[in-house]
Amino acid sequence: MLSALALLLLFIIKIPFGMAQDHTAWVLQHQEQSQSLIRQYEREALDLKKSAHFLFKGNRCSHHSNLSCPKPQKSKQSIETNQANTDSTIYIFVSFSMPKETLKALAGEAKKHNAVLVIRGLIDNSFLKTATFVKELGESVVLDPLLFREYNVVVVPTFIEASQTGYKKISGNITLAYALTKFKEGDE
């Protein structure tokens, strides 16, 4: 009886030791997988950084080397007012909830007219998903929720022509060329 009790006690002691070894193996396996994912994300982040399609900006406008971004004065004007805009920046406020074809068309127009695509936030709060989508889009975007607030943009797409003297704003499912025509009509 004593030997059976000793065997049972030895077996009970050995079970937690075996479980600890299994747990250690599980931890090591998951640690290796995590390190592999981290290396993969670092490589993808470097690739995206090299492609320079995705920019994060706050209040500074250095998103395009040959594009000046004047800071509009506090007395902003709407499209109905007459303003002389000699040095202006065109913003196109968009959202990833818009159809991909529409975004691609606006991106092409933005490139043609030296305009800036502006987004408010990230896709699923993920820089990686957002940067991947922007890379597929083929045009740079600026992530700047403060611009949305500054120009009171609540609908997308919204087109804004900003200058030192004020800004003009038009929203709706229109082309950039149409918006620019409307901005010019407002100047006459």
N, C-alpha and C positions, 0 to 999 in steps of 0.2 A: 504494500500500500504506500509505503514511504517512497519507493522508487517511482510509482505512478504519479505521486504528487510532485516529485522532483521533475519528472518529465513534463508534466503539465505546466509547472512554474517556468521551466526552461522555454517551452513553446510560447507561453504568454509573453515572456521577455523578448523573444525573437520576433514576434509579430510587429511591435512598434519599430524595431530596428529595420525590418524589411520595408515597412511603410515609409520610414524616413529616407531610405535609399531611393524608393520610387518617387517620393516628393522631390528629392534633390535632382533626380534625372529629369523630372517634369520641368522644374525651375530652369535648369540649364538649357533644355530644349527651347523653352519660350524666350529665354534671354537671347539665345542665338537668333531666333526668328525676329525678335525686336531689333537687335543690332542690324540685321540684314535689311529690315524695313527702313530704319533710320538712314543707312547708307544709300538706299534707293531714293529716298526723299531728298537727301542732300544732293545727289547727282541731278535729280529732276529740277531742284531749285536752282542749281548752277546753270543748267541748260536754259531755264526760263529767264534767268538773270542775263545770260548772254544774248538771248533773243530780244530783250528790252521791249517787250510788248505790253508790259503791265507796270504801271507806275502808281505809287501812293504819294499823294501830296496833301498837305494841309493848306495853309493860307498862302504859301509861296507858289509862284507860277513859273517853275523852271522845267516844265514838262517837255518842251520842244526847243531845240537850240536856236532855230531861226524864227521863233514866234514870240512876239512880245505880249505880255499879259498885264495890261494896265489894271491897277486896282481902282474900280469905280468909286467915285466920291459918294458921300452919304446921300446927296440929293439925286437919287436915281430917277430917270425919266422912263415913261412907258413908250410903246410903239406909236402912240398918237402924237407925241411931241416932236418938234423940229430940233434936231441935234446935228452938228457937224462932226461926223466920226471919221477922223483921218487915220487914227491909230487904234484899231479895234481888234477884238478877239471874238471869234465865233465859237460858242459852246453848243454842243448837242447833248442834252441830258437824256439818257437812255436807262433801260432796266433789262436785266437778263430774263425777265418774264415776257419780254416782247418776242415775237417770232424771230427765229434765227435768220430767216431770209431778210426781214426788215432791218435787223441789226447789221447784216453784211452790206446791204444797200447803203445804209447810213454811214457805215465805216468807209465805204468806197467814196462817197460824197465828201466825207470829212477829209480824207486824204487829198482829194482833188482841190478842195477849197481851203486847205490848210486850217481846218477847224479842229476842235478838241472834243472827243467823246468823253462824257463824264458819267460815272456810275456812283450810286449811293452806297452800296454794300456788296458783300461777297455772296457767292452761291453757297448755300448751306453753311455759312460761316467758315468756309474753307478757302484759304489762299491758293492751295494747290488746284482745287476744282475750278476756281475763278481764273487762275492764270492759264490753265489748260484750255478753257473755253475761249479766252481772249486770244490765245495763240492760234486756235482754229479760226477765229474771226479774222485774223491777219492784219489788225490795225491796233495801235496803241490806245489805251484808255486811261483815264485818270480817276482814281478812287478818291472822291472828295465829298463826303456828306455835308460839309460846311458850305460848299457852293450851292447845294440844293436849298439849304436854309437861307443863305444870303440872298438868293434870287427868288425865294418863295416858290420853288418848283414842286408842284404836287401831282402833275400829270406828265407822262412821258409818251412820245418824245416832246421835248420842249427845246426850242431854238432861241439862243440869246446872242445878241451882238453887244458886247460890252466895250466901253471906251472910258477915258478919263472923265468925260462929262456926263456919263449916264449909261443907260442900257435900254435895249429894245427886246421885247419878248413875244414869242408866238408859240402856241402849242397845237398839237394835233397830228394826225396821220398824214403828214405832208412831206415833200422833199426839201432838202436844204436849199436847192435852187429856188423853189417857190418862196421859202422863208426869206431868202436874201432879196428877192424881188419885192416882197412886202416891206422889208426894212427900207429899201430905197424909196419906195412910194411914200413911206412915212417921212422921209427927208425932204420931199419936194413941197 
